[in-house]
Amino acid sequence: MKRTLLTFLTLATWLTAQEPSLVNSNGTQIDTDAERSAFRTALQAASADVLGEADAINRQPYSSKHISTWTGSTAPPVRVAITGDSLAVLGPIFHGPLMARAGWIGGSYGSGSGSITATTNDHDAWLTGVSMQFASGSSAELSCGQAAPSHLRGDRFVLYYLKKSGGGTFDLQYESADAVGTWTTFTTITNGADGNNISASNGSTIGAVFSATLPLSNTPAYKVRINDVTGGGVTVIAAGIYNSGGGGIIWIPNLLAKGGLDFSSFVGVTPSAVYAPILADLAPHLVLSCWADAGTNWDSGGAFRTYYGYFPAADWVQISANPASDESGHPAQRASQRAWALEAGQTYINGHAMFGSYSLATSLGFMVDTVHLSTAGGIFRNHLLWSKLPIGHVHLGAIGGDGSHQPLLQYGSGAGIDDAPLRFTGPVLFEGSTGELGLMDQAAPLINSRRSRMYCSSSHLYVLTSGTLVNAIFPAGSSGFAGISPGFAGAKLGGFGGINWDANLRNTVNTGTMVLATATPASATATGTTGQIAWDANYIYICTATNTWKRVAISTW
C-alpha cells in the first residue's frame, strides 16, 4: 500500500504539473483539467498500483548514448519509431505532450493520377507488408507519415523505395507553401541529389534511399510528389520531411507498425537486402515496442530477439499488453519481456499496471473493446509513459536550463507545441538587424473570440480586438501606406484625442484636431495630386488639379 500511494501521488503531481494544452493522436485538443481530475479520482478510489519499481525497468535517462551530449541549436532531433501490432496502433502510442516535432517519416500517399496500388500484405517488399506500387504514368503526393499530404517544414527530404528487376524510372518534385502549384525537380546543384529519372531497376530486389536538401529561404514548408513514372514503375516504402538540427523529435509512426502484424509474418521472410539499407538510413534512436505476440518471442532464440538485432544502435522501450478481458498468456508475456529488458539493458514498462485492472480501465472509458485502448486510454497511457521516460529539454522543447518553459517554434503544418497557441507572460524581444516582426500570410481575417490578433495578406494588415475586426491597413505599392480601410465597423487612429473615421473618411468626433506638417509647394505648377493640402506660415495651399496649386493668405485674428 505504501508503494501504491507513492506511485499514485507521483502520477497526480505530474498530471497537475503538465500545464500546456495536450492533444490526442489525431491532433484534437482535449479538456485536460476534466480528464486529469477523472484520472486522479478513479485511480485514488481504486488504489491502483501505477508502475511500481517492478513494473518499470531500466528507466535511465534512457538513450544516454545519443542524447545526453546533445545541446544547443545544433542538436540533432531524436528519431522515435513505433513498432508493434494493433496494440500500438489502436489507442495509439504517440509523441509526448511537450515534444517539439522536428519532422515525420512514414508511408501513405494522397490523391494522384494513374495506377497506384497500396499493398498491405507483401512482406517480401517490406517488414510490415505495406508498400505503394506506382505504375508507369502515375503521380501522387507523399504523406510523409501524416494522415494526408500537407506542407511540412524541414531542410531534409528522404524517400525509401525498392530497386528490382524490371523497375522503371521516376521523378521527385517539391512544392513550397509559399508557391503552391509550382513543382520543382530536385537537382544536384540545389539539393545535392538528382531527382530526375531516378532508376528503380536492379538485377535483384534491394532497398534504396534517396536523400536531398530542401531550400531554406524564408523557412517555408514543403510537399513532395512522385511524378513521371516510366517503364516497370517503382515500389515506395515511405518518405519523410524533417529538420536535421535544432533538437525536437522526428516522429516515425507507421513505418514499423501495423494492425495484425506478427513476427512470423516478416522475421526470416523480408530479405535483409531490402530492410538493411533502409533501416541503416532510418537509424531510430529510440524504438517504442508494443505487441500481443506470445512471450516466447522474447525468450532466448525467439523471433523478437532476431528483430531486435535489426536495430543495433537503438534504445528500446518494451511496453507489455494492455489490460484485457481474457488475461491468459499475458502474465507469461510480461515476465518474458521484463526478463529480456533486464538482460539487454533496455527499458520495460508494464502496460497492464498502468491501468490497475481491466475493469477499472473499462469503467474509465479507456477500452474500445476487450483488448484495445480507446483514444482516451491512449492519451492516458502516453502521458504516463512519457512522464517515466524524459528525454531532455533540447528535444522536448519544454524545460530550459533555468527551469523555464522554452518552446521550440516551427513553421507550417503541425507547428508549435501541440498545435496550441503560444503565450508569452513577459516582454518579448525579437533580435535582428531590422527589428521586424514577420506575420504569416493569411488570405482572410479569422474572426473569433481571441483578442488582439493580427493577420496579413498581400494587400492588407488586419487587426482584431475582442473578436471584432476594427482596422485594416493597406499599402499603396512601393510608396508606402495609402491609408486606412474602414469598410468593416470603421477604423480608429490615435488614442490621445484622436480621430474616428466613417466609411467616407469623415471625422466623426466633435473634439480633437488633425495635425499636418508644414510644406510649401515650389510653385503654382509644382507636383501635386488633386485634393492635396499643404500650409506654411503665410498661406494654405490646395491642389485643384494635377500639378495645379492655388493658395489663400492667412492672418491672425
Buried (B, 14 or more C-beta within 10 A) or exposed (E): EEEBEEBBEBBBEBBEEBEBBBBBBEEEEBEBEEBBEBBBEBBBEBEBBBBEEEBBBBBEEBBEEBBEEBEEEEBBBBBBBBBBBBBBBBBBBBBBBBBBBBBBBBBBBBEBEBEBEEEEEBBEBBBBBBBBBBBBEBBBBBBBBBBEBBBBBBBBBBBBBBBBEEBBBBBBBBBBBBEEEEBBBBEEEEBEBBBBEBEBBBEEBBBBBBBBBBBEEEBBBBBBBBBBBBBBBBBBBBBBBBBBBBBBBBBBBBBBBBBEBBBEBBBEEBBEBBBBBBBBBBEBBBBBBBBBBBBBBBBEEBBBBEBBEBBEEBBBBBBBBBBBEEBEBBEBBBBBBBBBBEEBEBBBBBBBBBBBBBEBBBEBEBBBEEBBBBBBBBBBBBBBBBBBBBBBBBBBBBBEEEEEBBBBEBBBBBBBBBBBEEEEEEEEEEEEEEEEEEEEEBEEBEEEEEEEBEBBBEEBBBBBEEEEBBBBBBBEEEEEEEEBBBEBEBBBEEEEEBBBBEEEEEEEEEEEEEEEEEEBBEEEEBEBEEEBEBBEEEBEBBBEEEBEBEBEEEEEE
